[in-house]
């Protein structure tokens, strides 16, 4: 599944994988892929701009970390990010319930 297919849900995905603690960008990509059993294939060109945008919005903080001679940026949720994730989850549940009730109705209607 490509990034265009998760449009509108990317923020929630990123916030969710950062809920358990700080991760660098590539680890965020890997976490999304692992949690989705390989179905979601998000690219660096999609993830990094989104992480930067979420940071500008105050939903993430970032710090630089050195690993050997390499530096990488680690992202973590802020309190506002946790609240936003709660909202994202609520909206997702409402959305999937509504779509599910249309696609898979509990009982078919009978003609009268």
N, CA, C and O atoms as a GROMACS GRO file, in nm:
protein
  448
    1UNK      N    1   0.084  -0.117   0.000
    1UNK     CA    2   0.000   0.000   0.000
    1UNK      C    3   0.089   0.124   0.000
    1UNK      O    4   0.182   0.133   0.080
    2UNK      N    5   0.063   0.215  -0.086
    2UNK     CA    6   0.145   0.334  -0.104
    2UNK      C    7   0.100   0.447  -0.011
    2UNK      O    8  -0.009   0.443   0.046
    3UNK      N    9   0.187   0.547   0.001
    3UNK     CA   10   0.158   0.662   0.088
    3UNK      C   11   0.028   0.731   0.049
    3UNK      O   12  -0.046   0.778   0.135
    4UNK      N   13   0.000   0.736  -0.081
    4UNK     CA   14  -0.123   0.803  -0.125
    4UNK      C   15  -0.248   0.734  -0.072
    4UNK      O   16  -0.352   0.797  -0.056
    5UNK      N   17  -0.238   0.605  -0.044
    5UNK     CA   18  -0.352   0.530   0.006
    5UNK      C   19  -0.376   0.550   0.156
    5UNK      O   20  -0.483   0.518   0.206
    6UNK      N   21  -0.277   0.603   0.226
    6UNK     CA   22  -0.294   0.630   0.369
    6UNK      C   23  -0.310   0.778   0.396
    6UNK      O   24  -0.313   0.822   0.511
    7UNK      N   25  -0.320   0.855   0.288
    7UNK     CA   26  -0.337   1.000   0.302
    7UNK      C   27  -0.455   1.028   0.395
    7UNK      O   28  -0.561   0.967   0.383
    8UNK      N   29  -0.435   1.118   0.485
    8UNK     CA   30  -0.539   1.150   0.581
    8UNK      C   31  -0.522   1.074   0.711
    8UNK      O   32  -0.582   1.110   0.812
    9UNK      N   33  -0.442   0.968   0.708
    9UNK     CA   34  -0.420   0.887   0.828
    9UNK      C   35  -0.273   0.883   0.868
    9UNK      O   36  -0.238   0.822   0.969
   10UNK      N   37  -0.189   0.947   0.790
   10UNK     CA   38  -0.045   0.942   0.814
   10UNK      C   39  -0.008   0.998   0.951
   10UNK      O   40   0.074   0.939   1.022
   11UNK      N   41  -0.067   1.110   0.990
   11UNK     CA   42  -0.035   1.169   1.120
   11UNK      C   43  -0.063   1.070   1.232
   11UNK      O   44   0.019   1.052   1.322
   12UNK      N   45  -0.178   1.007   1.228
   12UNK     CA   46  -0.213   0.910   1.331
   12UNK      C   47  -0.117   0.792   1.335
   12UNK      O   48  -0.081   0.744   1.442
   13UNK      N   49  -0.076   0.746   1.218
   13UNK     CA   50   0.020   0.634   1.211
   13UNK      C   51   0.152   0.673   1.276
   13UNK      O   52   0.208   0.597   1.355
   14UNK      N   53   0.201   0.791   1.241
   14UNK     CA   54   0.330   0.836   1.294
   14UNK      C   55   0.323   0.860   1.445
   14UNK      O   56   0.411   0.818   1.519
   15UNK      N   57   0.217   0.927   1.489
   15UNK     CA   58   0.202   0.951   1.632
   15UNK      C   59   0.191   0.820   1.709
   15UNK      O   60   0.246   0.806   1.818
   16UNK      N   61   0.122   0.724   1.651
   16UNK     CA   62   0.103   0.596   1.718
   16UNK      C   63   0.233   0.520   1.739
   16UNK      O   64   0.256   0.465   1.847
   17UNK      N   65   0.319   0.516   1.637
   17UNK     CA   66   0.444   0.442   1.654
   17UNK      C   67   0.540   0.513   1.748
   17UNK      O   68   0.632   0.451   1.802
   18UNK      N   69   0.520   0.643   1.768
   18UNK     CA   70   0.605   0.718   1.861
   18UNK      C   71   0.550   0.719   2.003
   18UNK      O   72   0.613   0.772   2.095
   19UNK      N   73   0.434   0.660   2.021
   19UNK     CA   74   0.371   0.659   2.154
   19UNK      C   75   0.455   0.587   2.258
   19UNK      O   76   0.457   0.627   2.375
   20UNK      N   77   0.523   0.483   2.219
   20UNK     CA   78   0.599   0.402   2.315
   20UNK      C   79   0.736   0.460   2.347
   20UNK      O   80   0.805   0.412   2.437
   21UNK      N   81   0.777   0.565   2.274
   21UNK     CA   82   0.905   0.627   2.304
   21UNK      C   83   0.971   0.683   2.180
   21UNK      O   84   0.924   0.661   2.068
   22UNK      N   85   1.081   0.755   2.199
   22UNK     CA   86   1.149   0.821   2.087
   22UNK      C   87   1.204   0.722   1.985
   22UNK      O   88   1.251   0.613   2.019
   23UNK      N   89   1.196   0.762   1.858
   23UNK     CA   90   1.253   0.685   1.748
   23UNK      C   91   1.312   0.780   1.646
   23UNK      O   92   1.265   0.892   1.630
   24UNK      N   93   1.415   0.735   1.577
   24UNK     CA   94   1.468   0.813   1.466
   24UNK      C   95   1.385   0.781   1.342
   24UNK      O   96   1.309   0.684   1.340
   25UNK      N   97   1.399   0.863   1.240
   25UNK     CA   98   1.313   0.853   1.123
   25UNK      C   99   1.305   0.716   1.060
   25UNK      O  100   1.196   0.668   1.031
   26UNK      N  101   1.420   0.652   1.037
   26UNK     CA  102   1.417   0.520   0.973
   26UNK      C  103   1.347   0.418   1.063
   26UNK      O  104   1.279   0.329   1.013
   27UNK      N  105   1.363   0.431   1.195
   27UNK     CA  106   1.294   0.340   1.288
   27UNK      C  107   1.144   0.362   1.284
   27UNK      O  108   1.067   0.267   1.304
   28UNK      N  109   1.100   0.485   1.259
   28UNK     CA  110   0.957   0.513   1.243
   28UNK      C  111   0.904   0.439   1.120
   28UNK      O  112   0.799   0.376   1.126
   29UNK      N  113   0.977   0.449   1.010
   29UNK     CA  114   0.938   0.380   0.887
   29UNK      C  115   0.929   0.229   0.912
   29UNK      O  116   0.832   0.165   0.872
   30UNK      N  117   1.030   0.175   0.978
   30UNK     CA  118   1.034   0.031   1.007
   30UNK      C  119   0.919  -0.010   1.098
   30UNK      O  120   0.858  -0.114   1.077
   31UNK      N  121   0.890   0.072   1.199
   31UNK     CA  122   0.781   0.039   1.293
   31UNK      C  123   0.646   0.034   1.222
   31UNK      O  124   0.566  -0.056   1.247
   32UNK      N  125   0.621   0.130   1.133
   32UNK     CA  126   0.494   0.129   1.059
   32UNK      C  127   0.487   0.005   0.971
   32UNK      O  128   0.383  -0.061   0.964
   33UNK      N  129   0.596  -0.027   0.907
   33UNK     CA  130   0.598  -0.144   0.819
   33UNK      C  131   0.577  -0.273   0.900
   33UNK      O  132   0.500  -0.360   0.859
   34UNK      N  133   0.645  -0.285   1.013
   34UNK     CA  134   0.630  -0.406   1.095
   34UNK      C  135   0.490  -0.418   1.152
   34UNK      O  136   0.431  -0.526   1.150
   35UNK      N  137   0.436  -0.308   1.205
   35UNK     CA  138   0.301  -0.314   1.264
   35UNK      C  139   0.195  -0.348   1.160
   35UNK      O  140   0.092  -0.406   1.194
   36UNK      N  141   0.221  -0.312   1.034
   36UNK     CA  142   0.124  -0.340   0.929
   36UNK      C  143   0.153  -0.471   0.857
   36UNK      O  144   0.094  -0.501   0.753
   37UNK      N  145   0.245  -0.549   0.914
   37UNK     CA  146   0.285  -0.676   0.851
   37UNK      C  147   0.331  -0.655   0.707
   37UNK      O  148   0.304  -0.737   0.619
   38UNK      N  149   0.401  -0.545   0.685
   38UNK     CA  150   0.458  -0.518   0.554
   38UNK      C  151   0.363  -0.459   0.452
   38UNK      O  152   0.403  -0.434   0.338
   39UNK      N  153   0.238  -0.434   0.490
   39UNK     CA  154   0.140  -0.381   0.395
   39UNK      C  155   0.167  -0.234   0.365
   39UNK      O  156   0.156  -0.191   0.250
   40UNK      N  157   0.202  -0.157   0.467
   40UNK     CA  158   0.227  -0.014   0.448
   40UNK      C  159   0.374   0.010   0.419
   40UNK      O  160   0.461  -0.019   0.501
   41UNK      N  161   0.401   0.063   0.302
   41UNK     CA  162   0.537   0.093   0.260
   41UNK      C  163   0.552   0.243   0.247
   41UNK      O  164   0.524   0.300   0.141
   42UNK      N  165   0.595   0.307   0.353
   42UNK     CA  166   0.610   0.452   0.351
   42UNK      C  167   0.754   0.487   0.321
   42UNK      O  168   0.846   0.424   0.373
   43UNK      N  169   0.774   0.585   0.239
   43UNK     CA  170   0.907   0.625   0.194
   43UNK      C  171   0.959   0.744   0.274
   43UNK      O  172   0.882   0.819   0.334
   44UNK      N  173   1.090   0.760   0.272
   44UNK     CA  174   1.154   0.871   0.342
   44UNK      C  175   1.098   1.005   0.295
   44UNK      O  176   1.080   1.097   0.375
   45UNK      N  177   1.070   1.015   0.167
   45UNK     CA  178   1.018   1.140   0.112
   45UNK      C  179   0.879   1.174   0.162
   45UNK      O  180   0.835   1.288   0.148
   46UNK      N  181   0.811   1.077   0.220
   46UNK     CA  182   0.680   1.100   0.280
   46UNK      C  183   0.693   1.123   0.430
   46UNK      O  184   0.629   1.213   0.485
   47UNK      N  185   0.774   1.042   0.494
   47UNK     CA  186   0.783   1.043   0.640
   47UNK      C  187   0.852   1.169   0.695
   47UNK      O  188   0.799   1.234   0.785
   48UNK      N  189   0.967   1.202   0.642
   48UNK     CA  190   1.042   1.313   0.701
   48UNK      C  191   0.969   1.447   0.692
   48UNK      O  192   0.968   1.521   0.791
   49UNK      N  193   0.909   1.482   0.580
   49UNK     CA  194   0.830   1.607   0.579
   49UNK      C  195   0.714   1.603   0.680
   49UNK      O  196   0.682   1.704   0.742
   50UNK      N  197   0.652   1.486   0.694
   50UNK     CA  198   0.542   1.474   0.790
   50UNK      C  199   0.592   1.488   0.934
   50UNK      O  200   0.529   1.555   1.015
   51UNK      N  201   0.705   1.426   0.965
   51UNK     CA  202   0.762   1.440   1.100
   51UNK      C  203   0.798   1.586   1.128
   51UNK      O  204   0.772   1.636   1.238
   52UNK      N  205   0.857   1.653   1.030
   52UNK     CA  206   0.891   1.795   1.047
   52UNK      C  207   0.767   1.880   1.067
   52UNK      O  208   0.767   1.972   1.150
   53UNK      N  209   0.661   1.851   0.992
   53UNK     CA  210   0.536   1.926   1.006
   53UNK      C  211   0.475   1.904   1.144
   53UNK      O  212   0.429   1.998   1.207
   54UNK      N  213   0.475   1.778   1.190
   54UNK     CA  214   0.420   1.747   1.323
   54UNK      C  215   0.501   1.816   1.432
   54UNK      O  216   0.447   1.856   1.535
   55UNK      N  217   0.630   1.829   1.410
   55UNK     CA  218   0.712   1.900   1.507
   55UNK      C  219   0.678   2.050   1.506
   55UNK      O  220   0.666   2.111   1.612
   56UNK      N  221   0.662   2.109   1.389
   56UNK     CA  222   0.624   2.250   1.380
   56UNK      C  223   0.490   2.276   1.447
   56UNK      O  224   0.468   2.384   1.502
   57UNK      N  225   0.401   2.178   1.442
   57UNK     CA  226   0.268   2.191   1.505
   57UNK      C  227   0.273   2.170   1.656
   57UNK      O  228   0.173   2.189   1.725
   58UNK      N  229   0.390   2.132   1.707
   58UNK     CA  230   0.404   2.110   1.851
   58UNK      C  231   0.361   1.973   1.898
   58UNK      O  232   0.346   1.950   2.018
   59UNK      N  233   0.340   1.880   1.805
   59UNK     CA  234   0.296   1.745   1.841
   59UNK      C  235   0.414   1.653   1.868
   59UNK      O  236   0.399   1.549   1.932
   60UNK      N  237   0.532   1.691   1.818
   60UNK     CA  238   0.655   1.614   1.839
   60UNK      C  239   0.766   1.708   1.883
   60UNK      O  240   0.767   1.827   1.850
   61UNK      N  241   0.859   1.652   1.957
   61UNK     CA  242   0.986   1.717   1.986
   61UNK      C  243   1.093   1.632   1.920
   61UNK      O  244   1.072   1.513   1.897
   62UNK      N  245   1.207   1.692   1.890
   62UNK     CA  246   1.315   1.612   1.835
   62UNK      C  247   1.447   1.652   1.899
   62UNK      O  248   1.464   1.765   1.945
   63UNK      N  249   1.538   1.557   1.900
   63UNK     CA  250   1.674   1.580   1.948
   63UNK      C  251   1.768   1.508   1.853
   63UNK      O  252   1.730   1.412   1.785
   64UNK      N  253   1.892   1.556   1.848
   64UNK     CA  254   1.993   1.490   1.767
   64UNK      C  255   2.067   1.390   1.853
   64UNK      O  256   2.100   1.418   1.968
   65UNK      N  257   2.093   1.274   1.795
   65UNK     CA  258   2.163   1.166   1.864
   65UNK      C  259   2.281   1.124   1.777
   65UNK      O  260   2.269   1.116   1.655
   66UNK      N  261   2.393   1.097   1.840
   66UNK     CA  262   2.510   1.049   1.766
   66UNK      C  263   2.523   0.899   1.781
   66UNK      O  264   2.512   0.845   1.891
   67UNK      N  265   2.545   0.833   1.669
   67UNK     CA  266   2.568   0.689   1.666
   67UNK      C  267   2.697   0.671   1.589
   67UNK      O  268   2.700   0.680   1.466
   68UNK      N  269   2.805   0.645   1.663
   68UNK     CA  270   2.935   0.642   1.597
   68UNK      C  271   2.965   0.781   1.545
   68UNK      O  272   2.961   0.879   1.620
   69UNK      N  273   2.994   0.789   1.417
   69UNK     CA  274   3.021   0.919   1.357
   69UNK      C  275   2.899   0.976   1.286
   69UNK      O  276   2.906   1.084   1.227
   70UNK      N  277   2.789   0.906   1.292
   70UNK     CA  278   2.666   0.951   1.228
   70UNK      C  279   2.576   1.019   1.329
   70UNK      O  280   2.574   0.984   1.447
   71UNK      N  281   2.501   1.117   1.281
   71UNK     CA  282   2.400   1.182   1.365
   71UNK      C  283   2.264   1.153   1.306
   71UNK      O  284   2.246   1.149   1.185
   72UNK      N  285   2.168   1.134   1.395
   72UNK     CA  286   2.031   1.112   1.349
   72UNK      C  287   1.937   1.184   1.442
   72UNK      O  288   1.965   1.204   1.560
   73UNK      N  289   1.826   1.222   1.387
   73UNK     CA  290   1.726   1.296   1.462
   73UNK      C  291   1.624   1.200   1.520
   73UNK      O  292   1.569   1.116   1.448
   74UNK      N  293   1.599   1.212   1.650
   74UNK     CA  294   1.500   1.128   1.718
   74UNK      C  295   1.379   1.212   1.752
   74UNK      O  296   1.390   1.326   1.798
   75UNK      N  297   1.263   1.154   1.730
   75UNK     CA  298   1.136   1.223   1.751
   75UNK      C  299   1.062   1.157   1.867
   75UNK      O  300   1.069   1.035   1.886
   76UNK      N  301   0.990   1.240   1.944
   76UNK     CA  302   0.905   1.186   2.049
   76UNK      C  303   0.781   1.271   2.064
   76UNK      O  304   0.780   1.390   2.029
   77UNK      N  305   0.675   1.210   2.116
   77UNK     CA  306   0.548   1.279   2.134
   77UNK      C  307   0.557   1.384   2.243
   77UNK      O  308   0.626   1.366   2.344
   78UNK      N  309   0.489   1.494   2.222
   78UNK     CA  310   0.468   1.593   2.327
   78UNK      C  311   0.332   1.561   2.391
   78UNK      O  312   0.262   1.471   2.346
   79UNK      N  313   0.298   1.634   2.495
   79UNK     CA  314   0.164   1.615   2.554
   79UNK      C  315   0.056   1.646   2.451
   79UNK      O  316  -0.046   1.577   2.444
   80UNK      N  317   0.079   1.751   2.372
   80UNK     CA  318  -0.017   1.785   2.266
   80UNK      C  319  -0.025   1.672   2.164
   80UNK      O  320  -0.132   1.644   2.110
   81UNK      N  321   0.087   1.606   2.136
   81UNK     CA  322   0.089   1.494   2.045
   81UNK      C  323   0.008   1.376   2.098
   81UNK      O  324  -0.059   1.307   2.021
   82UNK      N  325   0.014   1.353   2.227
   82UNK     CA  326  -0.065   1.245   2.288
   82UNK      C  327  -0.214   1.276   2.279
   82UNK      O  328  -0.295   1.187   2.250
   83UNK      N  329  -0.249   1.400   2.302
   83UNK     CA  330  -0.390   1.439   2.290
   83UNK      C  331  -0.437   1.425   2.145
   83UNK      O  332  -0.548   1.380   2.119
   84UNK      N  333  -0.351   1.465   2.052
   84UNK     CA  334  -0.384   1.453   1.910
   84UNK      C  335  -0.400   1.306   1.870
   84UNK      O  336  -0.489   1.272   1.792
   85UNK      N  337  -0.315   1.220   1.924
   85UNK     CA  338  -0.326   1.077   1.895
   85UNK      C  339  -0.458   1.022   1.948
   85UNK      O  340  -0.523   0.942   1.881
   86UNK      N  341  -0.499   1.064   2.067
   86UNK     CA  342  -0.629   1.022   2.121
   86UNK      C  343  -0.742   1.063   2.026
   86UNK      O  344  -0.834   0.985   2.001
   87UNK      N  345  -0.734   1.186   1.975
   87UNK     CA  346  -0.836   1.235   1.881
   87UNK      C  347  -0.832   1.155   1.752
   87UNK      O  348  -0.937   1.117   1.700
   88UNK      N  349  -0.712   1.130   1.700
   88UNK     CA  350  -0.697   1.051   1.577
   88UNK      C  351  -0.761   0.913   1.592
   88UNK      O  352  -0.829   0.864   1.501
   89UNK      N  353  -0.740   0.851   1.707
   89UNK     CA  354  -0.797   0.718   1.731
   89UNK      C  355  -0.949   0.723   1.738
   89UNK      O  356  -1.018   0.636   1.686
   90UNK      N  357  -1.002   0.826   1.803
   90UNK     CA  358  -1.148   0.839   1.813
   90UNK      C  359  -1.208   0.858   1.674
   90UNK      O  360  -1.307   0.793   1.639
   91UNK      N  361  -1.148   0.947   1.595
   91UNK     CA  362  -1.197   0.972   1.460
   91UNK      C  363  -1.188   0.845   1.376
   91UNK      O  364  -1.279   0.815   1.299
   92UNK      N  365  -1.078   0.770   1.390
   92UNK     CA  366  -1.061   0.646   1.315
   92UNK      C  367  -1.169   0.544   1.350
   92UNK      O  368  -1.226   0.480   1.262
   93UNK      N  369  -1.197   0.529   1.480
   93UNK     CA  370  -1.301   0.434   1.522
   93UNK      C  371  -1.437   0.472   1.465
   93UNK      O  372  -1.512   0.386   1.418
   94UNK      N  373  -1.470   0.602   1.470
   94UNK     CA  374  -1.598   0.648   1.415
   94UNK      C  375  -1.604   0.624   1.264
   94UNK      O  376  -1.707   0.580   1.212
   95UNK      N  377  -1.495   0.653   1.195
   95UNK     CA  378  -1.489   0.635   1.051
   95UNK      C  379  -1.505   0.489   1.012
   95UNK      O  380  -1.586   0.455   0.926
   96UNK      N  381  -1.427   0.401   1.077
   96UNK     CA  382  -1.435   0.259   1.041
   96UNK      C  383  -1.569   0.199   1.078
   96UNK      O  384  -1.618   0.110   1.009
   97UNK      N  385  -1.631   0.245   1.187
   97UNK     CA  386  -1.763   0.196   1.224
   97UNK      C  387  -1.866   0.236   1.120
   97UNK      O  388  -1.950   0.155   1.081
   98UNK      N  389  -1.860   0.360   1.074
   98UNK     CA  390  -1.955   0.408   0.973
   98UNK      C  391  -1.938   0.334   0.842
   98UNK      O  392  -2.036   0.289   0.783
   99UNK      N  393  -1.814   0.320   0.795
   99UNK     CA  394  -1.789   0.248   0.669
   99UNK      C  395  -1.828   0.102   0.684
   99UNK      O  396  -1.890   0.044   0.594
  100UNK      N  397  -1.792   0.042   0.797
  100UNK     CA  398  -1.827  -0.097   0.822
  100UNK      C  399  -1.977  -0.121   0.822
  100UNK      O  400  -2.023  -0.224   0.773
  101UNK      N  401  -2.053  -0.027   0.877
  101UNK     CA  402  -2.198  -0.046   0.883
  101UNK      C  403  -2.261  -0.039   0.744
  101UNK      O  404  -2.370  -0.093   0.722
  102UNK      N  405  -2.193   0.028   0.651
  102UNK     CA  406  -2.243   0.034   0.514
  102UNK      C  407  -2.198  -0.089   0.435
  102UNK      O  408  -2.278  -0.153   0.366
  103UNK      N  409  -2.070  -0.122   0.444
  103UNK     CA  410  -2.016  -0.233   0.366
  103UNK      C  411  -2.059  -0.370   0.418
  103UNK      O  412  -2.078  -0.463   0.340
  104UNK      N  413  -2.073  -0.380   0.548
  104UNK     CA  414  -2.110  -0.508   0.609
  104UNK      C  415  -2.224  -0.486   0.710
  104UNK      O  416  -2.202  -0.491   0.831
  105UNK      N  417  -2.344  -0.463   0.658
  105UNK     CA  418  -2.456  -0.438   0.750
  105UNK      C  419  -2.483  -0.560   0.837
  105UNK      O  420  -2.463  -0.674   0.796
  106UNK      N  421  -2.529  -0.532   0.959
  106UNK     CA  422  -2.555  -0.641   1.054
  106UNK      C  423  -2.664  -0.734   1.003
  106UNK      O  424  -2.649  -0.856   1.011
  107UNK      N  425  -2.770  -0.679   0.951
  107UNK     CA  426  -2.878  -0.762   0.899
  107UNK      C  427  -2.928  -0.700   0.768
  107UNK      O  428  -2.954  -0.580   0.762
  108UNK      N  429  -2.942  -0.781   0.666
  108UNK     CA  430  -2.994  -0.726   0.541
  108UNK      C  431  -3.139  -0.685   0.558
  108UNK      O  432  -3.214  -0.746   0.634
  109UNK      N  433  -3.177  -0.582   0.487
  109UNK     CA  434  -3.316  -0.535   0.490
  109UNK      C  435  -3.402  -0.633   0.412
  109UNK      O  436  -3.358  -0.692   0.313
  110UNK      N  437  -3.522  -0.648   0.456
  110UNK     CA  438  -3.617  -0.733   0.384
  110UNK      C  439  -3.720  -0.645   0.315
  110UNK      O  440  -3.756  -0.539   0.366
  111UNK      N  441  -3.765  -0.688   0.200
  111UNK     CA  442  -3.865  -0.611   0.125
  111UNK      C  443  -3.998  -0.621   0.196
  111UNK      O  444  -4.033  -0.726   0.250
  112UNK      N  445  -4.073  -0.513   0.196
  112UNK     CA  446  -4.206  -0.514   0.260
  112UNK      C  447  -4.315  -0.503   0.161
  112UNK      O  448  -4.432  -0.502   0.197
   0.00000   0.00000   0.00000
